[in-house]
Amino acid sequence: MKIKKVLGVGLLAVGMLGLAGVSNADEQKVYIPDPYVRQYILQGVGLDPSLEENQTPLASQLETIDNEYLLINAAMGEDRVSQSLEGLDYVKNVKTIYLNGTGSVIDYRPLRGAKESVEKIDNYSGGDYANAVDLSFLDGFTKLKDFHMVTNVTDLSVFDSVTTIERISIEGMTFDEATTSGVIGVSRNNKALVMANPIIYSTHFANQPNAQLTVKTNTGVAVNTVVRDDIFYITNIPAEAKTLIMTIEKDTEFEIDSDDIGSAHHRVTCEYEIKWY
């Protein structure tokens, strides 16, 4: 009988060790495809990127990153450009995220990992200007106060769901880097165009009803513009023009509460193909 009891205890101990081994082996590892994102994330959890086996940290390790800020920096040479932020979705406890050299990133949803902690996002390195960046990933951020991005954005409405925002600064380039925006028809008779401002704004921009508009053609010739009630009146378009390049800008303030004022700045450059009729 004693032997049976000892064997029972022994089997139980082995079983518990086995379960512990399975749990540790099955703990989720995070594949981080971009080398620069991987480098800074591994450093954030105190690992040496050159020594970490397979460079795949555990999800639980990434969730321990609680730095005041996280810097992803890949902008030290023309060939250093990050293309994916995958892996950041497991970083949940940082207050500030700085991104530099992420110009080829088109999917910013991994930043949602920190939606309940981050107060500032600063992407100051420029982006893929030909394609407008989708900011819908910001929906549900509960503490975000300061958002800065250097790229082209055409829909800002998501900021109405970010109730904590105090500063919006989105800076597309002027003329040199335009987002492809479709086709517009221009009459050969009057060489003129009337169109509504194509940008979708959040209510933070309501205090500036009219955008500042500058337009030129692919020929380099500036055309005449008038803006009334955010309707664009563009005249004297050269007959040989094939595209219209518009820089649209709004810079205003909004009320946060009775004592504080926030700021909202947006600039985007859009390129339209002209279809003459």
C-alpha positions as CSV (number, residue, x, y, z in Angstrom):
1,M,0.0,0.0,0.0
2,K,2.8,2.4,0.8
3,I,4.4,1.7,-2.5
4,K,1.2,2.6,-4.3
5,K,1.0,5.9,-2.4
6,V,4.6,6.8,-3.3
7,L,4.0,5.9,-6.9
8,G,0.9,8.1,-7.0
9,V,2.8,11.1,-5.6
10,G,5.5,10.5,-8.1
11,L,3.1,10.4,-11.1
12,L,1.4,13.5,-9.9
13,A,4.7,15.4,-9.6
14,V,5.7,14.2,-13.1
15,G,2.3,15.2,-14.5
16,M,2.6,18.7,-13.0
17,L,6.1,19.2,-14.4
18,G,4.8,18.0,-17.8
19,L,2.0,20.5,-17.7
20,A,4.3,23.3,-16.8
21,G,6.6,22.3,-19.6
22,V,3.7,22.3,-22.1
23,S,2.6,25.7,-20.8
24,N,6.0,27.3,-21.2
25,A,6.6,25.7,-24.7
26,D,3.2,26.8,-25.9
27,E,3.5,30.4,-24.7
28,Q,2.9,32.6,-27.7
29,K,6.0,33.8,-29.5
30,V,5.8,37.0,-31.5
31,Y,7.3,37.2,-35.0
32,I,8.5,40.7,-35.8
33,P,9.3,40.8,-39.5
34,D,10.9,44.2,-39.7
35,P,14.5,44.2,-38.5
36,Y,14.4,47.8,-37.1
37,V,11.1,47.4,-35.3
38,R,12.5,44.1,-33.9
39,Q,15.7,45.7,-32.8
40,Y,14.0,48.4,-30.7
41,I,11.3,46.1,-29.3
42,L,13.9,43.6,-28.1
43,Q,15.9,46.3,-26.5
44,G,12.8,47.5,-24.8
45,V,12.5,44.2,-23.0
46,G,16.2,44.1,-22.2
47,L,17.2,41.5,-24.8
48,D,20.2,41.7,-27.1
49,P,18.9,41.6,-30.7
50,S,22.0,39.8,-31.9
51,L,21.8,37.0,-29.3
52,E,18.0,36.4,-28.9
53,E,17.3,32.9,-30.3
54,N,15.3,33.3,-33.5
55,Q,14.6,36.8,-32.4
56,T,11.0,35.9,-31.5
57,P,10.2,37.2,-28.0
58,L,7.3,36.0,-26.0
59,A,4.1,38.0,-26.0
60,S,4.3,38.2,-22.2
61,Q,7.7,39.9,-22.5
62,L,6.4,42.6,-24.9
63,E,3.5,43.3,-22.5
64,T,6.1,44.2,-19.8
65,I,7.4,47.2,-21.8
66,D,6.3,50.2,-19.7
67,N,8.8,52.8,-20.8
68,E,7.8,56.5,-20.9
69,Y,8.4,56.3,-24.6
70,L,9.2,53.8,-27.4
71,L,11.4,54.9,-30.3
72,I,11.4,53.0,-33.6
73,N,14.2,54.6,-35.6
74,A,15.2,53.3,-39.1
75,A,16.2,56.6,-40.7
76,M,19.9,56.4,-40.9
77,G,20.5,55.9,-44.6
78,E,18.4,55.7,-47.7
79,D,18.2,51.9,-47.5
80,R,16.9,51.9,-43.9
81,V,13.1,52.0,-44.1
82,S,10.7,50.1,-42.0
83,Q,7.8,48.4,-43.9
84,S,5.8,46.8,-41.1
85,L,4.9,47.7,-37.5
86,E,3.8,44.1,-36.7
87,G,4.8,43.2,-33.2
88,L,3.9,46.6,-31.7
89,D,0.4,45.3,-31.1
90,Y,1.7,43.5,-28.1
91,V,3.3,46.7,-26.6
92,K,0.5,47.9,-24.4
93,N,2.0,50.2,-21.7
94,V,3.9,53.1,-23.3
95,K,2.9,56.8,-23.1
96,T,4.8,58.0,-26.2
97,I,5.6,56.3,-29.5
98,Y,8.1,57.9,-31.8
99,L,8.4,56.6,-35.4
100,N,11.2,57.6,-37.7
101,G,12.0,55.9,-41.0
102,T,8.6,54.2,-41.3
103,G,7.9,55.8,-44.6
104,S,6.9,52.5,-46.3
105,V,4.4,51.5,-43.6
106,I,0.8,51.5,-44.9
107,D,-0.9,49.6,-41.9
108,Y,-0.7,51.4,-38.6
109,R,-3.1,49.1,-36.8
110,P,-0.4,47.5,-34.6
111,L,-0.3,50.8,-32.7
112,R,-3.7,49.8,-31.3
113,G,-1.9,47.7,-28.8
114,A,-1.3,50.8,-26.8
115,K,-4.7,52.4,-27.3
116,E,-5.4,52.5,-23.6
117,S,-2.0,54.0,-22.5
118,V,-0.4,56.1,-25.2
119,E,-0.8,59.9,-25.0
120,K,1.4,60.9,-27.9
121,I,2.2,59.5,-31.3
122,D,4.8,61.2,-33.4
123,N,5.6,59.9,-36.8
124,Y,8.0,62.5,-38.1
125,S,9.8,60.8,-41.0
126,G,7.4,61.1,-43.9
127,G,5.3,58.4,-45.5
128,D,4.1,56.9,-48.7
129,Y,2.7,60.1,-50.1
130,A,1.2,58.5,-53.2
131,N,-1.3,56.7,-51.0
132,A,-3.3,58.5,-48.3
133,V,-2.9,57.0,-44.9
134,D,-6.0,55.5,-43.2
135,L,-6.3,56.9,-39.6
136,S,-9.3,54.7,-38.6
137,F,-6.9,52.7,-36.4
138,L,-7.2,55.6,-33.9
139,D,-10.8,54.8,-33.1
140,G,-11.0,53.7,-29.5
141,F,-7.8,55.4,-28.2
142,T,-8.7,56.5,-24.7
143,K,-5.7,58.7,-23.6
144,L,-4.3,60.1,-26.9
145,K,-3.6,63.9,-26.6
146,D,-1.0,64.7,-29.2
147,F,-0.9,63.2,-32.8
148,H,1.7,64.2,-35.3
149,M,2.3,62.6,-38.7
150,V,4.2,63.6,-41.8
151,T,2.2,62.1,-44.7
152,N,-0.9,62.7,-46.8
153,V,-4.2,62.1,-45.1
154,T,-7.6,62.9,-46.6
155,D,-10.0,61.7,-43.9
156,L,-9.7,63.2,-40.4
157,S,-13.1,62.3,-39.1
158,V,-11.7,59.6,-36.7
159,F,-10.5,62.4,-34.3
160,D,-14.1,63.0,-33.3
161,S,-14.0,59.6,-31.6
162,V,-10.8,60.5,-29.7
163,T,-12.2,62.6,-26.9
164,T,-8.9,63.3,-25.2
165,I,-7.1,64.9,-28.3
166,E,-5.5,68.3,-27.7
167,R,-3.2,68.6,-30.7
168,I,-3.5,67.4,-34.3
169,S,-0.7,68.0,-36.7
170,I,-0.6,66.3,-40.1
171,E,1.8,67.6,-42.6
172,G,1.8,66.4,-46.2
173,M,4.4,67.8,-48.6
174,T,3.7,70.6,-51.0
175,F,3.5,69.7,-54.7
176,D,6.5,67.4,-54.8
177,E,4.8,64.5,-53.0
178,A,1.1,64.2,-53.9
179,T,-1.5,61.5,-53.2
180,T,-3.2,60.1,-56.3
181,S,-6.8,61.3,-56.1
182,G,-8.7,60.3,-59.2
183,V,-9.9,62.1,-62.3
184,I,-11.7,65.4,-62.7
185,G,-13.5,66.8,-65.8
186,V,-12.6,70.3,-67.2
187,S,-14.4,72.0,-70.0
188,R,-12.3,73.1,-73.0
189,N,-14.6,76.1,-73.4
190,N,-14.1,77.8,-70.1
191,K,-11.0,76.0,-68.8
192,A,-12.5,76.2,-65.3
193,L,-13.5,73.9,-62.5
194,V,-15.8,74.1,-59.5
195,M,-15.4,71.4,-56.8
196,A,-16.0,70.9,-53.1
197,N,-13.0,70.6,-50.8
198,P,-12.4,66.8,-51.0
199,I,-11.0,66.5,-47.4
200,I,-13.2,65.0,-44.7
201,Y,-12.5,67.0,-41.5
202,S,-13.2,66.3,-37.8
203,T,-15.1,69.0,-35.9
204,H,-11.8,70.3,-34.5
205,F,-11.3,72.2,-37.8
206,A,-14.7,73.9,-37.7
207,N,-13.3,77.3,-36.8
208,Q,-11.7,77.6,-40.2
209,P,-14.5,77.2,-42.7
210,N,-12.3,77.8,-45.8
211,A,-9.1,76.0,-46.6
212,Q,-6.1,77.6,-48.0
213,L,-5.7,76.4,-51.6
214,T,-2.8,76.5,-54.0
215,V,-3.1,74.8,-57.4
216,K,-0.6,74.2,-60.2
217,T,-0.6,72.0,-63.2
218,N,2.0,69.5,-64.4
219,T,3.2,72.2,-66.7
220,G,4.3,74.2,-63.6
221,V,1.9,77.0,-64.3
222,A,-0.1,78.2,-61.3
223,V,-3.8,78.8,-61.9
224,N,-6.3,81.2,-60.4
225,T,-8.2,80.0,-57.3
226,V,-11.0,81.3,-55.1
227,V,-12.4,79.5,-52.0
228,R,-15.9,80.3,-50.7
229,D,-17.6,78.1,-48.1
230,D,-14.9,75.5,-48.8
231,I,-15.9,75.3,-52.5
232,F,-13.0,75.6,-54.9
233,Y,-13.3,77.8,-58.0
234,I,-10.3,77.1,-60.2
235,T,-9.9,79.1,-63.5
236,N,-7.4,79.7,-66.3
237,I,-6.3,76.0,-66.5
238,P,-3.9,75.7,-69.4
239,A,-5.2,73.7,-72.4
240,E,-2.1,71.5,-72.4
241,A,-2.4,70.6,-68.7
242,K,-2.8,66.9,-67.9
243,T,-2.9,67.0,-64.1
244,L,-3.9,69.4,-61.4
245,I,-1.9,69.4,-58.2
246,M,-3.7,70.9,-55.2
247,T,-2.2,71.7,-51.8
248,I,-5.0,72.1,-49.3
249,E,-4.3,73.4,-45.8
250,K,-6.2,74.3,-42.6
251,D,-4.7,75.6,-39.4
252,T,-7.0,76.5,-36.5
253,E,-7.8,76.1,-32.8
254,F,-10.5,74.4,-30.9
255,E,-11.9,74.5,-27.4
256,I,-10.9,71.7,-25.1
257,D,-12.7,73.0,-22.1
258,S,-13.4,76.4,-20.6
259,D,-9.7,77.0,-19.8
260,D,-7.8,75.2,-22.5
261,I,-7.4,75.6,-26.3
262,G,-6.2,72.9,-28.6
263,S,-4.6,73.2,-32.1
264,A,-5.4,71.5,-35.4
265,H,-3.2,71.7,-38.4
266,H,-3.6,69.7,-41.7
267,R,-1.9,69.9,-45.0
268,V,-2.3,67.5,-47.9
269,T,-1.3,67.5,-51.6
270,C,-3.6,65.8,-54.0
271,E,-3.0,65.1,-57.7
272,Y,-5.9,64.8,-60.1
273,E,-5.8,63.6,-63.7
274,I,-7.6,66.0,-66.0
275,K,-10.2,64.7,-68.4
276,W,-11.0,67.4,-70.9
277,Y,-14.5,67.5,-72.5
